[in-house]
Amino acid sequence: MDQYSTSTDQEHQIHQRHAQGSSSSSATRNPIRLLRSLMPSCFRSSPSSEPPAPARVHHVWPGKNVFFLDGRVICGPDPRGLILTAMALLLSEWILLTYVVLDPPSPHPVLVPVASLILLATVTATLLLAATRDPGIIPRRVPDSLSPSVEDGETSAATRTPRRFVVINGVEMQLKFCRTCKIHRPPRSAHCAVCDNCVDKFDQHCSWISQCVGLRNYRFYLLLLCSAFAFYGFALTFSVRRIRAKLDSPDARLFSLVTTLPETLVLAVFSFVAVCVVAGLLAFHAFLAAKNKTSHEWEKGRYRSSPNPYDKGALGNIKECLFDKLPPPGVDFRATAEPATWAQPVASC
């Protein structure tokens, strides 16, 4: 019995050595497992004990928007225009500070650079507010609850969907049916083909900010135009001042600016074009704001044969555009992805 127990103990020790060797060899072959074994338990993840996070609305939203920061930031589907605009602003500021204001030193070495940086911060802030804000996306209809008269096809939806009318300040207006969102749109809304959303008080889809311009970001778009006009007007003024100072020298020639001041010349030309374009847009939108119209309504010729039911006078229209409280977003993109949280019920259509 003693010999049998001794042999059994020896076999057990041999098995333990083989097990330790196999575990150490497997840990050596798999460095990730080795690192996880050495990691403190407070830093280890336990996917089996924690249930997976529920899907949110921005995960399943059928539109083409791109979301950041867990649905807090919403952008258009193509960010190239926004990136190009931001790069143009930063490059203009770099040329202005390096080649125009600080070389040679200006009479006000602190005031001018600080003023340019303040203008840059203002135009950047308004750009982000206009480009990353919900423009007024309208909730869609619940896809699983559509009636057969809507799901049969475009022709069926167009013929069987009943017409709806609303009366606004004595003017009767028809609510158009959106075949994509399966809803009757509010009177001033439209479906953006780029973002694939119905937007309340739709104005346009601006490629320079890669976002729709609608009810909830139109005032920030106007502020962006004002701040961009001030920024590029500032850059144009000091660029022309620098060029004139160079031309006043006795040995200066007009064509020599290409070799002596190429950066300043490029900034002056670009700032002049930007000032002209932004000034035209700003004047046009100031006219539209005073008339309480949108670019989409102007392009479609709305209110030419009938009075504008939203016109409150020039001062009232500007006050409504710039100072009235904005409505909350129609869709909570951070909510749990249930049809009731991002889509309208069947009765609304």
C-alpha positions as semicolon CSV with decimal commas, in nm:
position;residue;x (nm);y (nm);z (nm)
1;M;0,000;0,000;0,000
2;D;0,282;0,239;0,080
3;Q;0,447;0,174;-0,253
4;Y;0,115;0,221;-0,433
5;S;0,046;0,550;-0,255
6;T;0,398;0,671;-0,326
7;S;0,365;0,592;-0,696
8;T;0,027;0,763;-0,704
9;D;0,172;1,077;-0,548
10;Q;0,456;1,076;-0,798
11;E;0,214;1,042;-1,089
12;H;0,005;1,328;-0,948
13;Q;0,313;1,552;-0,923
14;I;0,412;1,462;-1,280
15;H;0,062;1,555;-1,403
16;Q;0,081;1,885;-1,218
17;R;0,417;1,963;-1,378
18;H;0,278;1,883;-1,723
19;A;-0,026;2,103;-1,660
20;Q;0,189;2,393;-1,542
21;G;0,417;2,348;-1,841
22;S;0,128;2,343;-2,085
23;S;-0,032;2,652;-1,930
24;S;0,296;2,841;-1,931
25;S;0,366;2,736;-2,289
26;S;0,015;2,840;-2,398
27;A;0,055;3,173;-2,218
28;T;0,388;3,218;-2,388
29;R;0,236;3,140;-2,725
30;N;-0,052;3,386;-2,659
31;P;0,095;3,713;-2,523
32;I;-0,247;3,877;-2,502
33;R;-0,366;3,607;-2,261
34;L;-0,046;3,650;-2,062
35;L;-0,103;4,026;-2,032
36;R;-0,462;3,972;-1,927
37;S;-0,348;3,728;-1,658
38;L;-0,100;3,982;-1,525
39;M;-0,357;4,266;-1,535
40;P;-0,514;4,356;-1,200
41;S;-0,871;4,238;-1,158
42;C;-1,001;4,593;-1,120
43;F;-0,897;4,664;-1,479
44;R;-1,025;4,345;-1,632
45;S;-1,346;4,348;-1,829
46;S;-1,612;4,095;-1,747
47;P;-1,831;4,070;-2,057
48;S;-2,011;3,764;-1,926
49;S;-2,131;3,936;-1,608
50;E;-2,234;4,269;-1,770
51;P;-2,522;4,269;-2,021
52;P;-2,454;4,439;-2,357
53;A;-2,549;4,805;-2,384
54;P;-2,887;4,856;-2,554
55;A;-2,886;5,003;-2,903
56;R;-2,964;5,371;-2,927
57;V;-3,159;5,562;-3,187
58;H;-2,851;5,692;-3,367
59;H;-2,739;5,330;-3,419
60;V;-3,050;5,237;-3,616
61;W;-3,148;5,573;-3,767
62;P;-3,231;5,515;-4,137
63;G;-3,095;5,854;-4,247
64;K;-2,744;5,911;-4,379
65;N;-2,614;6,130;-4,097
66;V;-2,293;6,058;-3,908
67;F;-2,307;6,071;-3,528
68;F;-2,032;6,137;-3,274
69;L;-2,006;6,138;-2,894
70;D;-2,283;5,882;-2,852
71;G;-2,536;6,078;-3,056
72;R;-2,464;6,420;-2,908
73;V;-2,308;6,551;-3,231
74;I;-2,481;6,503;-3,565
75;C;-2,312;6,576;-3,898
76;G;-2,391;6,530;-4,263
77;P;-2,293;6,217;-4,454
78;D;-2,001;6,382;-4,638
79;P;-1,766;6,580;-4,408
80;R;-1,531;6,695;-4,686
81;G;-1,692;7,037;-4,718
82;L;-1,669;7,102;-4,343
83;I;-1,305;6,988;-4,334
84;L;-1,219;7,207;-4,633
85;T;-1,385;7,511;-4,473
86;A;-1,201;7,457;-4,144
87;M;-0,868;7,413;-4,326
88;A;-0,925;7,733;-4,525
89;L;-0,989;7,927;-4,203
90;L;-0,681;7,790;-4,025
91;L;-0,455;7,840;-4,327
92;S;-0,576;8,198;-4,373
93;E;-0,508;8,276;-4,009
94;W;-0,161;8,121;-4,029
95;I;-0,067;8,330;-4,334
96;L;-0,216;8,641;-4,174
97;L;-0,014;8,603;-3,854
98;T;0,311;8,481;-4,009
99;Y;0,350;8,688;-4,326
100;V;0,119;8,988;-4,288
101;V;0,091;9,101;-3,927
102;L;0,419;8,991;-3,768
103;D;0,654;9,029;-4,069
104;P;0,735;9,316;-4,055
105;P;0,608;9,401;-3,707
106;S;0,297;9,617;-3,715
107;P;0,252;9,936;-3,509
108;H;0,019;9,737;-3,284
109;P;0,204;9,408;-3,229
110;V;-0,048;9,275;-2,975
111;L;-0,382;9,426;-3,071
112;V;-0,394;9,308;-3,433
113;P;-0,302;8,941;-3,368
114;V;-0,542;8,922;-3,074
115;A;-0,822;9,068;-3,286
116;S;-0,756;8,816;-3,564
117;L;-0,757;8,528;-3,317
118;I;-1,086;8,647;-3,166
119;L;-1,241;8,662;-3,514
120;L;-1,109;8,314;-3,592
121;A;-1,252;8,174;-3,267
122;T;-1,589;8,335;-3,343
123;V;-1,616;8,200;-3,696
124;T;-1,498;7,855;-3,582
125;A;-1,756;7,843;-3,302
126;T;-2,042;7,943;-3,532
127;L;-1,920;7,692;-3,791
128;L;-1,932;7,409;-3,538
129;L;-2,272;7,518;-3,406
130;A;-2,420;7,526;-3,755
131;A;-2,255;7,202;-3,874
132;T;-2,297;6,975;-3,571
133;R;-2,647;7,066;-3,456
134;D;-2,975;6,892;-3,533
135;P;-3,123;7,116;-3,805
136;G;-3,478;7,011;-3,720
137;I;-3,511;6,646;-3,827
138;I;-3,873;6,530;-3,824
139;P;-3,956;6,186;-3,679
140;R;-4,045;5,916;-3,929
141;R;-4,340;5,683;-3,921
142;V;-4,300;5,346;-3,749
143;P;-4,181;5,113;-4,029
144;D;-4,336;4,796;-3,885
145;S;-4,678;4,954;-3,842
146;L;-4,737;5,085;-4,191
147;S;-5,074;5,025;-4,343
148;P;-5,096;4,829;-4,671
149;S;-5,210;5,142;-4,855
150;V;-4,871;5,300;-4,788
151;E;-4,650;4,993;-4,830
152;D;-4,785;4,879;-5,168
153;G;-4,562;5,117;-5,363
154;E;-4,512;5,474;-5,473
155;T;-4,817;5,479;-5,698
156;S;-5,035;5,330;-5,428
157;A;-4,904;5,578;-5,169
158;A;-4,965;5,869;-5,399
159;T;-5,321;5,763;-5,488
160;R;-5,452;5,617;-5,164
161;T;-5,296;5,850;-4,909
162;P;-5,560;6,107;-4,818
163;R;-5,479;6,471;-4,870
164;R;-5,444;6,692;-4,569
165;F;-5,478;7,066;-4,538
166;V;-5,407;7,315;-4,262
167;V;-5,512;7,676;-4,226
168;I;-5,237;7,915;-4,109
169;N;-5,335;8,278;-4,052
170;G;-5,626;8,244;-4,292
171;V;-5,425;8,076;-4,569
172;E;-5,504;7,713;-4,655
173;M;-5,195;7,499;-4,720
174;Q;-5,167;7,136;-4,824
175;L;-4,945;6,897;-4,630
176;K;-4,733;6,699;-4,874
177;F;-4,676;6,331;-4,815
178;C;-4,315;6,208;-4,798
179;R;-4,283;5,861;-4,952
180;T;-3,949;5,800;-4,779
181;C;-4,043;5,899;-4,423
182;K;-4,410;5,795;-4,471
183;I;-4,543;6,111;-4,305
184;H;-4,734;6,423;-4,396
185;R;-4,468;6,689;-4,369
186;P;-4,529;7,020;-4,189
187;P;-4,594;7,309;-4,429
188;R;-4,240;7,456;-4,443
189;S;-4,045;7,131;-4,435
190;A;-3,881;6,934;-4,716
191;H;-3,694;6,608;-4,761
192;C;-3,318;6,650;-4,805
193;A;-3,190;6,404;-5,066
194;V;-2,833;6,425;-4,930
195;C;-2,906;6,349;-4,564
196;D;-3,224;6,149;-4,639
197;N;-3,427;6,328;-4,371
198;C;-3,732;6,550;-4,358
199;V;-3,619;6,881;-4,205
200;D;-3,852;7,137;-4,050
201;K;-3,837;7,482;-4,215
202;F;-3,585;7,346;-4,464
203;D;-3,367;7,615;-4,621
204;Q;-3,092;7,426;-4,806
205;H;-2,821;7,165;-4,774
206;C;-2,502;7,367;-4,746
207;S;-2,201;7,181;-4,884
208;W;-1,956;7,413;-4,707
209;I;-2,077;7,300;-4,364
210;S;-2,182;6,949;-4,479
211;Q;-2,517;6,988;-4,305
212;C;-2,877;7,084;-4,371
213;V;-2,986;7,434;-4,275
214;G;-3,323;7,431;-4,108
215;L;-3,528;7,557;-3,818
216;R;-3,283;7,474;-3,537
217;N;-2,954;7,595;-3,694
218;Y;-3,056;7,873;-3,934
219;R;-2,962;8,153;-3,694
220;F;-2,620;7,997;-3,640
221;Y;-2,579;7,981;-4,018
222;L;-2,649;8,357;-4,035
223;L;-2,400;8,419;-3,756
224;L;-2,148;8,210;-3,948
225;L;-2,192;8,431;-4,255
226;C;-2,152;8,748;-4,045
227;S;-1,840;8,623;-3,866
228;A;-1,685;8,490;-4,189
229;F;-1,746;8,826;-4,357
230;A;-1,576;9,005;-4,067
231;F;-1,282;8,762;-4,059
232;Y;-1,203;8,774;-4,430
233;G;-1,266;9,146;-4,442
234;F;-1,007;9,184;-4,167
235;A;-0,761;8,962;-4,356
236;L;-0,821;9,149;-4,682
237;T;-0,764;9,487;-4,518
238;F;-0,427;9,399;-4,370
239;S;-0,317;9,206;-4,678
240;V;-0,385;9,506;-4,901
241;R;-0,211;9,728;-4,647
242;R;0,095;9,505;-4,659
243;I;0,097;9,503;-5,041
244;R;0,065;9,881;-5,060
245;A;0,354;9,923;-4,816
246;K;0,565;9,701;-5,041
247;L;0,466;9,892;-5,356
248;D;0,557;10,225;-5,195
249;S;0,924;10,124;-5,184
250;P;1,131;10,283;-5,465
251;D;1,249;9,958;-5,629
252;A;0,912;9,776;-5,611
253;R;0,720;9,657;-5,913
254;L;0,377;9,511;-5,949
255;F;0,491;9,178;-6,093
256;S;0,764;9,141;-5,829
257;L;0,495;9,073;-5,568
258;V;0,468;8,718;-5,698
259;T;0,823;8,643;-5,582
260;T;0,853;8,878;-5,283
261;L;0,507;8,845;-5,123
262;P;0,348;8,527;-5,262
263;E;0,167;8,429;-4,941
264;T;0,025;8,778;-4,886
265;L;-0,087;8,800;-5,247
266;V;-0,264;8,463;-5,228
267;L;-0,434;8,564;-4,902
268;A;-0,549;8,893;-5,053
269;V;-0,699;8,726;-5,360
270;F;-0,865;8,451;-5,159
271;S;-1,000;8,697;-4,901
272;F;-1,140;8,918;-5,178
273;V;-1,327;8,624;-5,336
274;A;-1,451;8,507;-4,994
275;V;-1,573;8,856;-4,902
276;C;-1,765;8,888;-5,230
277;V;-1,928;8,545;-5,201
278;V;-2,013;8,576;-4,831
279;A;-2,144;8,931;-4,877
280;G;-2,379;8,812;-5,151
281;L;-2,506;8,524;-4,938
282;L;-2,544;8,746;-4,634
283;A;-2,746;9,006;-4,826
284;F;-2,969;8,738;-4,978
285;H;-3,040;8,570;-4,644
286;A;-3,095;8,904;-4,472
287;F;-3,363;8,973;-4,734
288;L;-3,517;8,630;-4,678
289;A;-3,512;8,676;-4,299
290;A;-3,688;9,010;-4,331
291;K;-3,955;8,846;-4,550
292;N;-3,973;8,529;-4,334
293;K;-3,897;8,302;-4,628
294;T;-3,647;8,024;-4,688
295;S;-3,423;7,959;-4,985
296;H;-3,630;7,651;-5,068
297;E;-3,952;7,853;-5,069
298;W;-3,790;8,124;-5,279
299;E;-3,664;7,869;-5,531
300;K;-4,005;7,697;-5,555
301;G;-4,187;8,029;-5,595
302;R;-4,399;7,996;-5,283
303;Y;-4,628;8,281;-5,177
304;R;-4,616;8,454;-5,516
305;S;-4,981;8,400;-5,594
306;S;-5,093;8,400;-5,229
307;P;-4,994;8,601;-4,921
308;N;-4,720;8,471;-4,693
309;P;-4,899;8,344;-4,381
310;Y;-4,578;8,367;-4,176
311;D;-4,498;8,731;-4,251
312;K;-4,502;8,941;-3,932
313;G;-4,336;9,249;-4,071
314;A;-3,962;9,307;-4,111
315;L;-3,889;9,362;-3,741
316;G;-4,112;9,077;-3,628
317;N;-3,959;8,840;-3,880
318;I;-3,603;8,927;-3,777
319;K;-3,694;8,891;-3,410
320;E;-3,846;8,548;-3,477
321;C;-3,542;8,440;-3,678
322;L;-3,274;8,549;-3,431
323;F;-3,427;8,570;-3,085
324;D;-3,729;8,339;-3,051
325;K;-3,677;8,026;-2,843
326;L;-3,586;7,727;-3,054
327;P;-3,803;7,416;-3,022
328;P;-3,651;7,099;-2,876
329;P;-3,525;6,836;-3,120
330;G;-3,794;6,614;-3,264
331;V;-3,581;6,300;-3,230
332;D;-3,381;6,201;-2,923
333;F;-3,089;6,023;-3,087
334;R;-2,948;5,910;-2,750
335;A;-3,264;5,734;-2,641
336;T;-3,308;5,357;-2,646
337;A;-3,386;5,235;-2,996
338;E;-3,758;5,173;-2,971
339;P;-4,001;5,285;-3,243
340;A;-4,188;5,508;-3,000
341;T;-3,873;5,711;-2,929
342;W;-3,782;5,810;-3,286
343;A;-4,089;5,756;-3,502
344;Q;-4,440;5,889;-3,513
345;P;-4,735;5,663;-3,437
346;V;-4,959;5,538;-3,713
347;A;-5,238;5,778;-3,621
348;S;-5,023;6,080;-3,709
349;C;-5,039;5,990;-4,080
